[in-house]
Amino acid sequence: MIKKNIFVSLILLTTILSGCASTAIDTFTQEDNYDSLYLRGVFTWWEADEKYKLVEKSEQVYSTSIELIADGQPYDFKFADAEWTPGLNCGFYRKKDQVIILGKAVSTNCESTDENFRFTPKETGTFEFTIDFSGFGSPDVIVNKL
């Protein structure tokens, strides 16, 4: 009876540890895929459009630019890969970070589902959308006018 309990305990421990190992490996692998992210939003019909694929500006800092019309309406957007992969689906972190103010960095959550950012340009022009994974904690998002 004791041998059976030890055997069952070893099987459970092995199962638990292997599950933790695969999660850690999956997370590590996803960090290498930031160059597979797109700017996705109402302006792309939420599709992964190659025109808005992010490019690496500096180590772990990615951006793309888009021309937006200032018509008083907000543009909802987020950063995500083509498959909306958990860990690569980046929306706002806290409700106060939802509305983007030009030139002000906000925190993002890359495990989001419906947490879209919102940006309303005050004038028509080309805007650069940047996500910065280089710091500690959650990545930062910033929008600047070019």
N, C-alpha and C positions, 0 to 999 in steps of 0.2 A: 504494500500500500504506500509506503514512504517513497519507494523508488518510482512508483507511478506518479505521485504528486510532484516529485522533483523533475521528472520527464516533462510533465504538462507545464510546469513553471518555466522550464528552459525553452519550450516551444513558444509560449506566450512572450517571453522576454526577447527571443529572436525576432518574432513578428513585430513587436513594438519597435525595436531598434532598427530593423530594416525599413520600416515606414518612416522613421525620423531621418534616416540617411537619404532616402530618395527625395524627401522634401527639401533637405538642405542642398542636394545636387540640383534639383529643379530650379530652386531660387538662384543659385550661383549661375546656372546656365542662362536664365532669363536676363541677368545683369549684363551679359555679353551681347544681348540682342537689342540694345537701345537704338542701333542704327536701322532697325526694322520698323520704327515708329513713324506714324503719319500724323499730320494735323488733320483732324476730322471734325466736321461740323455742318451747320446748315448750309454753308457755302459749297460743300462737296456732297450734299445729300447723305452725309455720314459715311460715305464710301472712303476706302483707302486709295486715294488718287495719287498716282506717281508724281504728279506735279507738286504735291505737298508733302512728299516724303522728307523726313528730317535729315539734315546733313550735320556732321560733327564739325563744330566751329573750333573747339579746343577740347582738351581731354574731358570727356563725359558731359559736354555741353553741346546740345543739338538745337537746330533752328531751321525754319523755313519762312518764306515771306509770301504775302498775298495782298492783292489790291482789294480794298473794301470801300464801299460807298457809304457815306455818312447821310443816312436818311432818317435818323432818330431811332431806328430799330436795333435791338441788341443782336449780336451774333453769338449763338451758343456753340461751344467747341470743347474738344478735349484732345489729348494725345493718346493714340492706341495703335497697336499693330493691326495687320490685316484680319486677324482672327479674333480680335477682342480678347486676347489671352489674359487671364488673371495675372497680375503683377506687371502687365504691360498695357494697362487700361487706366490712364491717368486723368482724373478729374479733381475738383476742389477737395481740400482736406477738411476744412471747417467751413461752415456756412458763411462766415465773414470773408472767406477767400473766394467766394463764388464770383463776385463782380470784380472784373479786372479794371484797374485804373492805369492808364498809360504810364509806363516807366516805373511802376511799383511791383516788386516781386511778391508773390503769394505762394503758400505751400500747396503741394498736391498730394493726392493719395492714388497710388497706382494699382490699388485693389478695388477701385470704384466701379460702379455700374451705371448709376443715373446721375452722378454728381458733375454735371456739365458746367464749365466756366461760361461766363457771359461778358462780352466786351461790346461797348457801343462807341464807335469812333466819333469824335466831334467834328472831324473834317475828312473828306475823301482823300485817300492816298494809299501808299504801300506800307504795310506793317510787318514787322518781324516778330514771329512767335517763337520763344525760346524756352526750353526746359533744361534745367541744370541739375545733373545727378552727381556733381563733384563734391558736394558738401556732406555733412553728417545729417542723419534724420531724413525727413521727406524731401523730395526734390523741389526746387523752386521754379515757378513759371513767371515769365515777364513778357510784356508786349511793348514794343518800341516802334515809333514811326520812323521810316527811312527817308 
